[in-house]
Amino acid sequence: MNKGKQVGEFSLKCTTITVCPGPAGSTIRKCNFEGTLSSVGTVVLTVEFVGGRSGTFSLVGFVFRDDGETFSTTGQGQAEAIGIHRWRTTGIINRSTGDRRIAEGEIDLATRSWTGKQYEAA
């Protein structure tokens, strides 16, 4: 899927982390994030990460738009270590409004933050 024009920036904070065993001896990390998506509103997500220094993630969430409307999101992607406790993420976000986004970001464990940009999926 090709990346179109940038349509927003996100800034999220991890509020809780739950760690549990996964398949084949792996560890699953379930993180709840809250924050904002510019020009849209407030975002609440639960993200499940599988893998060590690289792996996959899936997410489900809800967006409370600034205009009072709401929509849900699902998505999946890849995460890879790019430094000490820092991960680069790339994923596809499916919105209940019918459109898709490509999200690219960076997670910083020291600050428990996930920041990045969203693009139209072309």
MDAnalysis code that builds the backbone (N, CA, C; Angstrom):
import MDAnalysis as mda
import numpy as np

u = mda.Universe.empty(366, n_residues=122, atom_resindex=np.repeat(np.arange(122), 3), trajectory=True)
u.add_TopologyAttr("name", ["N", "CA", "C"] * 122)
u.add_TopologyAttr("resid", np.arange(1, 123))
u.add_TopologyAttr("resname", ["MET", "ASN", "LYS", "GLY", "LYS", "GLN", "VAL", "GLY", "GLU", "PHE", "SER", "LEU", "LYS", "CYS", "THR", "THR", "ILE", "THR", "VAL", "CYS", "PRO", "GLY", "PRO", "ALA", "GLY", "SER", "THR", "ILE", "ARG", "LYS", "CYS", "ASN", "PHE", "GLU", "GLY", "THR", "LEU", "SER", "SER", "VAL", "GLY", "THR", "VAL", "VAL", "LEU", "THR", "VAL", "GLU", "PHE", "VAL", "GLY", "GLY", "ARG", "SER", "GLY", "THR", "PHE", "SER", "LEU", "VAL", "GLY", "PHE", "VAL", "PHE", "ARG", "ASP", "ASP", "GLY", "GLU", "THR", "PHE", "SER", "THR", "THR", "GLY", "GLN", "GLY", "GLN", "ALA", "GLU", "ALA", "ILE", "GLY", "ILE", "HIS", "ARG", "TRP", "ARG", "THR", "THR", "GLY", "ILE", "ILE", "ASN", "ARG", "SER", "THR", "GLY", "ASP", "ARG", "ARG", "ILE", "ALA", "GLU", "GLY", "GLU", "ILE", "ASP", "LEU", "ALA", "THR", "ARG", "SER", "TRP", "THR", "GLY", "LYS", "GLN", "TYR", "GLU", "ALA", "ALA"])
u.atoms.positions = np.array([
    [0.844, -1.170, 0.000],
    [0.000, 0.000, 0.000],
    [0.890, 1.234, 0.000],
    [0.584, 2.184, -0.855],
    [1.390, 3.393, -0.974],
    [0.915, 4.474, -0.021],
    [1.866, 5.278, 0.409],
    [1.601, 6.371, 1.332],
    [1.232, 7.617, 0.543],
    [0.079, 8.223, 0.873],
    [-0.354, 9.461, 0.251],
    [0.067, 10.659, 1.083],
    [-0.719, 11.726, 1.015],
    [-0.355, 12.949, 1.742],
    [-0.572, 12.793, 3.247],
    [0.236, 13.536, 4.009],
    [0.107, 13.509, 5.463],
    [-1.222, 14.142, 5.855],
    [-1.942, 13.465, 6.785],
    [-3.243, 13.966, 7.206],
    [-3.332, 14.220, 8.703],
    [-2.267, 13.976, 9.438],
    [-2.317, 14.245, 10.867],
    [-1.074, 13.772, 11.583],
    [-0.962, 14.217, 12.832],
    [0.108, 13.793, 13.725],
    [-0.532, 13.296, 15.009],
    [0.054, 12.241, 15.582],
    [-0.487, 11.723, 16.834],
    [0.548, 11.812, 17.941],
    [0.030, 11.970, 19.153],
    [0.856, 12.018, 20.349],
    [0.096, 11.262, 21.439],
    [0.628, 10.096, 21.815],
    [-0.068, 9.211, 22.749],
    [0.809, 8.898, 23.946],
    [0.177, 8.637, 25.080],
    [0.868, 8.221, 26.297],
    [0.353, 6.855, 26.696],
    [1.269, 5.962, 27.086],
    [0.892, 4.647, 27.588],
    [0.425, 4.807, 29.029],
    [-0.797, 4.355, 29.307],
    [-1.344, 4.477, 30.663],
    [-1.205, 3.197, 31.468],
    [-1.211, 2.030, 30.803],
    [-1.009, 0.742, 31.483],
    [-0.356, -0.247, 30.524],
    [0.380, -1.198, 31.106],
    [0.980, -2.290, 30.339],
    [0.675, -3.593, 31.065],
    [0.195, -4.581, 30.313],
    [-0.014, -5.919, 30.838],
    [0.856, -6.859, 30.018],
    [1.635, -7.692, 30.702],
    [2.520, -8.635, 30.040],
    [2.007, -10.046, 30.297],
    [1.917, -10.844, 29.226],
    [1.437, -12.220, 29.383],
    [2.165, -13.133, 28.397],
    [2.148, -14.452, 28.679],
    [2.832, -15.381, 27.781],
    [2.130, -15.469, 26.430],
    [2.925, -15.644, 25.385],
    [2.397, -15.782, 24.036],
    [2.765, -17.126, 23.448],
    [2.501, -17.311, 22.172],
    [2.802, -18.584, 21.526],
    [4.306, -18.842, 21.410],
    [4.673, -20.114, 21.473],
    [6.055, -20.551, 21.258],
    [7.058, -19.846, 22.173],
    [6.670, -19.592, 23.408],
    [7.572, -18.976, 24.375],
    [7.734, -17.473, 24.246],
    [6.942, -16.840, 23.396],
    [7.036, -15.386, 23.226],
    [6.311, -14.664, 24.369],
    [6.466, -13.369, 24.393],
    [5.798, -12.532, 25.374],
    [4.903, -11.547, 24.639],
    [3.691, -11.392, 25.138],
    [2.754, -10.416, 24.580],
    [2.660, -9.248, 25.551],
    [2.769, -8.035, 24.999],
    [2.635, -6.822, 25.805],
    [1.401, -6.078, 25.325],
    [0.423, -5.924, 26.215],
    [-0.801, -5.192, 25.882],
    [-0.713, -3.822, 26.546],
    [-0.747, -2.783, 25.718],
    [-0.575, -1.415, 26.212],
    [-1.812, -0.594, 25.887],
    [-2.256, 0.165, 26.857],
    [-3.344, 1.119, 26.635],
    [-2.729, 2.493, 26.441],
    [-3.134, 3.153, 25.356],
    [-2.638, 4.480, 25.015],
    [-3.795, 5.465, 24.956],
    [-3.528, 6.699, 25.351],
    [-4.481, 7.802, 25.222],
    [-3.727, 9.007, 24.702],
    [-4.418, 9.822, 23.901],
    [-3.770, 11.027, 23.402],
    [-4.593, 11.714, 22.347],
    [-3.892, 12.375, 21.426],
    [-4.579, 13.174, 20.414],
    [-4.074, 12.842, 19.019],
    [-4.969, 13.048, 18.064],
    [-4.646, 12.999, 16.644],
    [-5.017, 14.368, 16.108],
    [-4.017, 15.115, 15.621],
    [-4.263, 16.488, 15.186],
    [-5.381, 16.554, 14.159],
    [-6.159, 17.605, 14.241],
    [-7.276, 17.878, 13.338],
    [-8.406, 16.862, 13.452],
    [-8.330, 15.954, 14.440],
    [-9.392, 14.961, 14.603],
    [-9.947, 14.997, 16.018],
    [-9.114, 14.632, 17.020],
    [-9.595, 14.630, 18.392],
    [-8.808, 13.716, 19.300],
    [-9.517, 13.158, 20.280],
    [-8.927, 12.311, 21.301],
    [-8.950, 10.849, 20.858],
    [-7.847, 10.145, 21.097],
    [-7.694, 8.755, 20.686],
    [-7.479, 7.892, 21.931],
    [-8.165, 6.746, 21.984],
    [-7.975, 5.746, 23.031],
    [-7.721, 4.415, 22.324],
    [-6.583, 3.772, 22.605],
    [-6.197, 2.538, 21.913],
    [-5.747, 1.465, 22.894],
    [-5.995, 0.212, 22.550],
    [-5.334, -0.925, 23.174],
    [-4.507, -1.580, 22.078],
    [-3.211, -1.719, 22.334],
    [-2.281, -2.243, 21.337],
    [-1.605, -3.484, 21.910],
    [-1.547, -4.540, 21.110],
    [-0.924, -5.789, 21.522],
    [0.335, -5.997, 20.691],
    [1.483, -6.011, 21.367],
    [2.780, -6.195, 20.715],
    [3.262, -7.623, 20.945],
    [3.758, -8.279, 19.888],
    [4.311, -9.625, 19.977],
    [5.706, -9.593, 19.367],
    [6.682, -10.160, 20.069],
    [8.047, -10.198, 19.552],
    [8.998, -9.482, 20.481],
    [10.273, -9.602, 20.179],
    [11.309, -8.965, 20.982],
    [11.782, -7.674, 20.348],
    [12.993, -7.690, 19.790],
    [13.565, -6.485, 19.181],
    [12.881, -6.127, 17.872],
    [12.110, -7.042, 17.336],
    [11.253, -6.742, 16.201],
    [10.045, -7.667, 16.309],
    [8.936, -7.217, 15.766],
    [7.735, -8.023, 15.854],
    [6.552, -7.318, 15.234],
    [5.393, -7.754, 15.643],
    [4.159, -7.214, 15.083],
    [3.301, -6.605, 16.187],
    [2.329, -5.814, 15.746],
    [1.342, -5.312, 16.696],
    [-0.026, -5.295, 16.028],
    [-1.050, -5.352, 16.870],
    [-2.425, -5.156, 16.417],
    [-3.059, -4.180, 17.386],
    [-4.041, -3.433, 16.895],
    [-4.672, -2.432, 17.754],
    [-6.168, -2.368, 17.505],
    [-6.853, -1.901, 18.507],
    [-8.270, -1.579, 18.416],
    [-8.465, -0.312, 19.241],
    [-9.296, 0.586, 18.751],
    [-9.441, 1.844, 19.472],
    [-10.691, 2.600, 19.110],
    [-10.772, 3.772, 19.692],
    [-11.920, 4.638, 19.526],
    [-11.423, 6.075, 19.438],
    [-12.052, 6.863, 18.587],
    [-11.683, 8.267, 18.427],
    [-12.895, 9.131, 18.775],
    [-12.673, 10.091, 19.643],
    [-13.687, 11.069, 20.007],
    [-13.335, 12.359, 19.275],
    [-14.049, 12.620, 18.195],
    [-13.730, 13.769, 17.354],
    [-14.066, 15.080, 18.060],
    [-13.366, 16.132, 17.653],
    [-13.590, 17.466, 18.215],
    [-14.997, 17.984, 17.921],
    [-15.636, 17.481, 16.847],
    [-16.980, 17.940, 16.491],
    [-18.091, 17.144, 17.184],
    [-17.718, 16.213, 18.089],
    [-18.696, 15.434, 18.830],
    [-18.975, 14.063, 18.257],
    [-18.551, 13.802, 17.030],
    [-18.743, 12.484, 16.419],
    [-17.699, 11.507, 16.946],
    [-17.933, 10.217, 16.743],
    [-16.989, 9.188, 17.157],
    [-16.822, 8.164, 16.036],
    [-15.711, 7.450, 16.048],
    [-15.538, 6.300, 15.169],
    [-14.527, 5.352, 15.804],
    [-14.568, 4.101, 15.376],
    [-13.643, 3.106, 15.901],
    [-12.536, 2.836, 14.886],
    [-11.458, 2.223, 15.374],
    [-10.323, 1.892, 14.520],
    [-9.809, 0.496, 14.856],
    [-9.264, -0.161, 13.862],
    [-8.502, -1.393, 14.048],
    [-7.259, -1.255, 13.189],
    [-6.265, -2.049, 13.482],
    [-5.067, -1.961, 12.661],
    [-4.048, -3.013, 13.015],
    [-3.001, -3.059, 12.206],
    [-1.899, -3.970, 12.442],
    [-0.649, -3.387, 11.809],
    [0.489, -3.857, 12.309],
    [1.727, -3.344, 11.760],
    [2.946, -4.032, 12.313],
    [4.078, -3.382, 12.118],
    [5.378, -3.900, 12.526],
    [6.052, -2.908, 13.459],
    [6.826, -3.455, 14.398],
    [7.631, -2.634, 15.299],
    [9.045, -3.191, 15.297],
    [10.033, -2.297, 15.306],
    [11.425, -2.740, 15.344],
    [12.242, -1.811, 16.223],
    [13.178, -2.398, 16.956],
    [14.045, -1.616, 17.832],
    [14.966, -0.740, 16.997],
    [15.110, 0.518, 17.435],
    [16.017, 1.452, 16.750],
    [16.991, 2.083, 17.727],
    [16.998, 1.588, 18.943],
    [17.875, 2.117, 19.975],
    [17.484, 1.520, 21.313],
    [18.072, 2.037, 22.355],
    [17.753, 1.547, 23.691],
    [16.349, 1.995, 24.060],
    [15.464, 1.018, 24.200],
    [14.065, 1.248, 24.578],
    [13.335, 2.206, 23.644],
    [13.668, 2.127, 22.355],
    [12.994, 2.931, 21.330],
    [12.622, 2.012, 20.171],
    [11.391, 2.168, 19.674],
    [10.911, 1.334, 18.593],
    [10.292, 2.189, 17.502],
    [10.538, 1.815, 16.266],
    [9.898, 2.439, 15.103],
    [8.698, 1.569, 14.748],
    [7.575, 2.210, 14.454],
    [6.361, 1.471, 14.105],
    [5.848, 1.928, 12.738],
    [5.287, 0.974, 12.001],
    [4.619, 1.258, 10.740],
    [3.400, 0.363, 10.679],
    [2.249, 0.956, 10.364],
    [1.051, 0.143, 10.329],
    [-0.052, 0.704, 9.461],
    [-1.064, -0.126, 9.259],
    [-2.263, 0.241, 8.516],
    [-3.402, 0.382, 9.524],
    [-4.099, 1.502, 9.464],
    [-5.225, 1.776, 10.353],
    [-6.505, 1.766, 9.520],
    [-7.469, 0.945, 9.922],
    [-8.780, 0.879, 9.273],
    [-9.784, 1.608, 10.163],
    [-10.454, 2.579, 9.604],
    [-11.417, 3.366, 10.372],
    [-12.839, 2.925, 10.030],
    [-13.718, 2.960, 11.019],
    [-15.106, 2.567, 10.779],
    [-15.807, 3.534, 9.828],
    [-15.182, 4.643, 9.518],
    [-15.719, 5.596, 8.546],
    [-15.503, 5.099, 7.118],
    [-14.729, 3.994, 6.975],
    [-14.512, 3.411, 5.663],
    [-13.177, 3.735, 5.035],
    [-12.405, 4.630, 5.615],
    [-11.112, 4.960, 5.020],
    [-9.977, 4.287, 5.786],
    [-8.806, 4.273, 5.163],
    [-7.606, 3.672, 5.736],
    [-6.516, 4.722, 5.842],
    [-5.646, 4.507, 6.807],
    [-4.508, 5.387, 7.018],
    [-3.244, 4.540, 7.163],
    [-2.132, 5.127, 6.813],
    [-0.826, 4.552, 7.116],
    [-0.260, 5.377, 8.261],
    [0.157, 4.697, 9.310],
    [0.710, 5.386, 10.479],
    [2.172, 5.002, 10.637],
    [3.015, 6.013, 10.814],
    [4.435, 5.807, 11.076],
    [4.768, 6.540, 12.357],
    [5.438, 5.850, 13.281],
    [5.718, 6.493, 14.551],
    [6.929, 5.935, 15.247],
    [7.105, 6.424, 16.465],
    [8.210, 6.000, 17.309],
    [7.728, 5.921, 18.748],
    [8.055, 4.803, 19.383],
    [7.723, 4.606, 20.796],
    [8.985, 4.809, 21.608],
    [8.863, 5.585, 22.687],
    [9.959, 5.834, 23.614],
    [9.527, 5.301, 24.977],
    [10.120, 4.170, 25.385],
    [9.715, 3.550, 26.643],
    [10.034, 4.439, 27.851],
    [11.130, 5.196, 27.795],
    [11.513, 6.044, 28.928],
    [10.426, 7.058, 29.263],
    [9.756, 7.588, 28.250],
    [8.690, 8.571, 28.487],
    [7.301, 7.965, 28.307],
    [7.261, 6.667, 27.947],
    [6.002, 5.960, 27.669],
    [5.167, 6.712, 26.633],
    [5.827, 7.200, 25.608],
    [5.126, 7.978, 24.583],
    [5.211, 7.289, 23.224],
    [4.199, 7.554, 22.403],
    [4.155, 7.072, 21.012],
    [3.745, 8.265, 20.177],
    [4.646, 8.736, 19.349],
    [4.373, 9.894, 18.502],
    [4.607, 9.523, 17.046],
    [3.922, 10.225, 16.159],
    [4.128, 9.947, 14.761],
    [3.180, 10.692, 13.861],
    [3.085, 10.202, 12.617],
    [2.274, 10.866, 11.595],
    [1.371, 9.844, 10.924],
    [0.231, 10.332, 10.447],
    [-0.681, 9.513, 9.657],
    [-0.762, 10.070, 8.244],
    [-0.898, 9.143, 7.300],
    [-0.967, 9.492, 5.876],
    [-2.174, 8.811, 5.253],
    [-2.669, 9.391, 4.173],
    [-3.691, 8.708, 3.401],
    [-3.087, 7.439, 2.837],
    [-3.872, 6.378, 2.762],
    [-3.424, 5.140, 2.139],
    [-3.862, 5.191, 0.676],
    [-2.894, 5.236, -0.217],
    [-3.204, 5.372, -1.643],
    [-3.202, 4.034, -2.347],
])
